[in-house]
Amino acid sequence: MATSASLILCSGARTAAAHPRQPGNAALSWQTTDLGFSPTYTQKQVIYIFVKCSFCGKLDHPAFGASIMDLSLKGRVAVITGASKGVGKGVARAMAAEGVDIALIARGREALAEAADEIANTFGVKVLPVEADVTDTASMRKAAEAVRGHFGKAHILVNNAGAAIRRQDREIMWDDSDWLNQVQIKSVGALRMIREFLPLVPRDGSGRIINIAGASGTMAWMPALTYGLNNAALIHVTGYLAADLANDKITVNAIVPGLVGTEWREDWAAAAAEQAGKAKAEWLSDFCRSKGILSGRWGNVEEIGDLAAFIASDKARYINGAKLAIDGGLTVNAR
Ligand SMILES: NC(=O)c1ccc[n+]([C@@H]2O[C@H](COP(=O)([O-])OP(=O)(O)OC[C@H]3O[C@@H](n4cnc5c(N)ncnc54)[C@H](OP(=O)(O)O)[C@@H]3O)[C@@H](O)[C@H]2O)c1
């Protein structure tokens, strides 16, 4: 089935080989129309790889590895906080690409609706946008009820919501309320999310909690005092809950990214480059090297998403309580 389908596609338009994780890509619907039958999700992935190989030979593409690995996640449900943009959206897209149905949580309605439409249209999975605030217990309780009503369960909980670094002034001089606001979002927000959604997680070995921490929790990164406090807290929570939930067969792991090229990071780099009188790419490359990032670049949200999708799968069932650095080598010399 996959071979004959791919031959039909190879005679089609080159543009159809666009990556299914790119916004606005219509490759999957094009394939469906041209093939004259409705491929299953796995068939679409196989067809896509064949086209990609034939046309551009990019065999190292994220979708290639993911499809060959076959994570068997189709039909599972993930709840992801802070999923309207940045890392959270990258994680949502990577899981949706594996056939996972998704509940996206964030406060801003417009970005949430856009992300939900984009993911549903691109990957053909069920996507539930849930407007909720991780700092508000009633709001998170309502979110859990909405997910229970819509999906009935939630196999994968991803704690990702966090505030971007917006202030450059010395954090040790901040007001109590500013410190506490940061902690409310990421550290306590993660606990709140887990407490409210835990009853929805199956106890059959498919349950996953994935905490998106950050390298600033393991090293001094300026300016990231409360940011680092939150990340260190999430790394601790990960180990603690891995032990606490082991009898429920729920694994708990932390992803620890270094620098990630999200929307706000793009703006941050552009502003810093302008201030330094350099081109953005040059400034960024210099910055990454000055920080000791061995890869010489920041990570992208797809790379974080792929790791999250793998941890969510049964193939990662023996990974528990781990702090998985994904930072281009940033932390090789960290304490
Ligand atoms: N970017 C990096 O370089 C980097 C590096 C290491 C770790 N991380 C970690 O990765 C995570 C995501 O970072 P990011 O850079 O992708 O951030 P981002 O682009 O600013 O996205 C943050 C997301 O969280 C949501 N959010 C913020 N406050 C919320 C709240 N109170 N309740 C519900 N949702 C909320 C935002 O939507 P609304 O504002 O609409 O609610 C948005 O969807 C954070 O935990 C961050 O610490 C990032």
The ligand as a Gaussian input file, in Angstrom:
#p B3LYP/6-31G(d) Opt

LIG

0 1
 N       12.673000      29.570000      25.586000
 C       13.727000      29.125000      26.231000
 O       14.882000      29.494000      25.938000
 C       13.550000      28.115000      27.349000
 C       14.697000      27.450000      27.820000
 C       14.569000      26.518000      28.837000
 C       13.321000      26.256000      29.377000
 N       12.229000      26.912000      28.903000
 C       10.949000      26.611000      29.557000
 O       10.008000      26.221000      28.596000
 C        8.705000      26.614000      29.013000
 C        8.044000      27.385000      27.881000
 O        8.839000      28.522000      27.598000
 P        8.649000      29.353000      26.266000
 O        9.911000      30.038000      26.035000
 O        8.042000      28.490000      25.224000
 O        7.582000      30.437000      26.757000
 P        6.506000      31.295000      25.931000
 O        6.812000      31.282000      24.490000
 O        6.414000      32.592000      26.647000
 O        5.157000      30.486000      26.139000
 C        4.593000      30.402000      27.404000
 C        3.263000      29.699000      27.305000
 O        2.732000      29.574000      28.634000
 C        1.422000      30.180000      28.675000
 N        1.224000      30.716000      30.021000
 C        1.934000      31.684000      30.636000
 N        1.430000      31.903000      31.847000
 C        0.374000      31.052000      32.029000
 C       -0.560000      30.821000      33.053000
 N       -0.535000      31.509000      34.181000
 N       -1.502000      29.865000      32.871000
 C       -1.563000      29.161000      31.709000
 N       -0.701000      29.347000      30.693000
 C        0.251000      30.279000      30.842000
 C        1.473000      31.232000      27.560000
 O        0.190000      31.610000      27.074000
 P       -0.691000      32.781000      27.780000
 O        0.273000      33.880000      28.131000
 O       -1.701000      33.150000      26.774000
 O       -1.299000      32.159000      29.002000
 C        2.243000      30.461000      26.495000
 O        1.393000      29.558000      25.832000
 C        8.874000      27.468000      30.261000
 O        8.565000      26.700000      31.381000
 C       10.339000      27.836000      30.219000
 O       10.873000      28.035000      31.502000
 C       12.313000      27.828000      27.895000

